[in-house]
Protein backbone atom coordinates (compact mmCIF):
# COMPACT_ATOMS: atom_id res chain seq x y z
CA UNK A 1 0.00 0.00 0.00
CA UNK A 2 1.20 3.53 -0.79
CA UNK A 3 0.76 5.67 2.31
CA UNK A 4 1.86 8.73 0.36
CA UNK A 5 -1.72 8.98 -0.93
CA UNK A 6 -2.71 10.27 2.52
CA UNK A 7 -0.45 13.34 2.27
CA UNK A 8 -2.31 16.60 1.82
CA UNK A 9 -1.01 18.59 -1.12
CA UNK A 10 -0.84 22.32 -0.51
CA UNK A 11 -1.46 25.38 -2.65
CA UNK A 12 1.32 27.56 -1.25
CA UNK A 13 2.15 31.06 -2.40
CA UNK A 14 -1.40 32.38 -2.89
CA UNK A 15 -2.10 35.32 -0.60
CA UNK A 16 -5.84 35.21 0.05
CA UNK A 17 -5.93 37.85 2.81
CA UNK A 18 -7.94 40.31 0.71
CA UNK A 19 -10.17 37.67 -0.91
CA UNK A 20 -13.89 37.59 -0.21
CA UNK A 21 -16.13 34.59 0.25
CA UNK A 22 -18.56 33.99 -2.59
CA UNK A 23 -21.47 31.63 -3.04
CA UNK A 24 -21.93 29.80 -6.32
CA UNK A 25 -25.20 31.68 -6.77
CA UNK A 26 -23.22 34.95 -6.93
CA UNK A 27 -21.09 33.85 -9.89
CA UNK A 28 -21.76 34.22 -13.62
CA UNK A 29 -23.20 30.91 -14.80
CA UNK A 30 -22.02 31.47 -18.39
CA UNK A 31 -18.37 31.97 -17.41
CA UNK A 32 -15.58 29.45 -16.92
CA UNK A 33 -13.40 30.31 -13.91
CA UNK A 34 -9.83 29.07 -13.49
CA UNK A 35 -9.16 27.21 -10.22
CA UNK A 36 -5.98 28.41 -8.50
CA UNK A 37 -6.34 26.25 -5.42
CA UNK A 38 -8.59 24.15 -3.25
CA UNK A 39 -8.92 23.49 0.45
CA UNK A 40 -11.40 22.17 3.01
CA UNK A 41 -12.55 24.40 5.85
CA UNK A 42 -13.13 22.01 8.71
CA UNK A 43 -14.14 24.77 11.16
CA UNK A 44 -17.34 25.85 9.39
CA UNK A 45 -20.46 26.00 11.54
CA UNK A 46 -22.09 23.75 8.91
CA UNK A 47 -19.33 21.12 9.05
CA UNK A 48 -16.51 20.52 6.58
CA UNK A 49 -16.83 22.81 3.57
CA UNK A 50 -14.74 22.68 0.37
CA UNK A 51 -13.60 26.01 -1.08
CA UNK A 52 -12.00 26.98 -4.37
CA UNK A 53 -9.39 29.72 -4.64
CA UNK A 54 -10.26 31.87 -7.67
CA UNK A 55 -7.66 34.61 -8.12
CA UNK A 56 -9.26 36.35 -11.12
CA UNK A 57 -12.15 37.49 -8.91
CA UNK A 58 -10.17 37.47 -5.62
CA UNK A 59 -12.61 35.01 -4.09
CA UNK A 60 -12.86 31.91 -1.97
CA UNK A 61 -15.82 30.13 -3.53
CA UNK A 62 -17.92 27.96 -1.23
CA UNK A 63 -18.84 24.57 -2.68
CA UNK A 64 -21.67 22.29 -1.58
CA UNK A 65 -20.71 20.07 1.36
CA UNK A 66 -21.42 16.92 -0.66
CA UNK A 67 -18.24 17.76 -2.64
CA UNK A 68 -16.00 17.26 0.43
CA UNK A 69 -15.10 13.73 -0.67
CA UNK A 70 -14.27 14.96 -4.18
CA UNK A 71 -12.06 17.70 -2.70
CA UNK A 72 -10.30 15.17 -0.45
CA UNK A 73 -9.68 12.91 -3.43
CA UNK A 74 -8.19 15.80 -5.41
CA UNK A 75 -6.00 16.92 -2.49
CA UNK A 76 -4.49 13.45 -2.10
CA UNK A 77 -3.73 13.14 -5.82
CA UNK A 78 -0.38 14.76 -6.67
CA UNK A 79 -1.14 14.81 -10.40
CA UNK A 80 -4.52 16.52 -9.85
CA UNK A 81 -2.97 19.18 -7.59
CA UNK A 82 -0.14 19.77 -10.08
CA UNK A 83 -2.66 20.14 -12.92
CA UNK A 84 -4.51 22.82 -10.91
CA UNK A 85 -1.21 24.57 -10.11
CA UNK A 86 -0.39 24.61 -13.83
CA UNK A 87 -3.62 26.52 -14.50
CA UNK A 88 -5.23 23.72 -16.47
CA UNK A 89 -8.42 23.29 -14.43
CA UNK A 90 -11.50 25.46 -14.30
CA UNK A 91 -15.16 25.22 -13.43
CA UNK A 92 -18.49 26.61 -14.38
CA UNK A 93 -21.56 26.95 -12.21
CA UNK A 94 -24.48 24.63 -12.83
CA UNK A 95 -27.91 25.50 -11.50
CA UNK A 96 -30.54 22.86 -10.81
CA UNK A 97 -33.77 22.39 -8.88
CA UNK A 98 -34.20 19.84 -6.09
CA UNK A 99 -37.34 19.56 -3.98
CA UNK A 100 -38.59 22.85 -5.47
CA UNK A 101 -35.42 24.59 -4.28
CA UNK A 102 -32.85 26.37 -6.47
CA UNK A 103 -29.45 24.69 -6.00
CA UNK A 104 -25.96 25.17 -7.41
CA UNK A 105 -22.97 22.93 -8.08
CA UNK A 106 -19.93 23.03 -10.32
CA UNK A 107 -18.79 21.26 -13.45
CA UNK A 108 -15.02 20.87 -13.77
CA UNK A 109 -13.55 22.08 -17.08
CA UNK A 110 -10.20 21.16 -18.62
CA UNK A 111 -8.45 24.37 -19.72
HUCOR-V316953 format. One record per residue. RES is the residue in three letters. BURIAL is b if it has 9 or more other C-alpha atoms within 8 Angstrom, else e. Layout:
res | burial
RES | BURIAL
RES | BURIAL
//
This chain:
res | burial
UNK | e
UNK | e
UNK | e
UNK | e
UNK | e
UNK | e
UNK | e
UNK | e
UNK | b
UNK | e
UNK | b
UNK | e
UNK | e
UNK | e
UNK | e
UNK | e
UNK | e
UNK | e
UNK | e
UNK | e
UNK | e
UNK | b
UNK | b
UNK | b
UNK | e
UNK | e
UNK | e
UNK | e
UNK | e
UNK | e
UNK | e
UNK | e
UNK | b
UNK | b
UNK | b
UNK | b
UNK | b
UNK | b
UNK | b
UNK | b
UNK | b
UNK | e
UNK | e
UNK | e
UNK | e
UNK | e
UNK | e
UNK | b
UNK | b
UNK | b
UNK | b
UNK | b
UNK | b
UNK | b
UNK | e
UNK | e
UNK | e
UNK | b
UNK | b
UNK | b
UNK | b
UNK | b
UNK | b
UNK | b
UNK | b
UNK | e
UNK | b
UNK | b
UNK | e
UNK | e
UNK | b
UNK | b
UNK | e
UNK | b
UNK | b
UNK | b
UNK | b
UNK | b
UNK | e
UNK | b
UNK | b
UNK | e
UNK | b
UNK | b
UNK | b
UNK | e
UNK | b
UNK | b
UNK | b
UNK | b
UNK | b
UNK | b
UNK | b
UNK | b
UNK | b
UNK | e
UNK | e
UNK | e
UNK | e
UNK | e
UNK | e
UNK | e
UNK | e
UNK | b
UNK | b
UNK | b
UNK | e
UNK | e
UNK | b
UNK | e
UNK | e
//
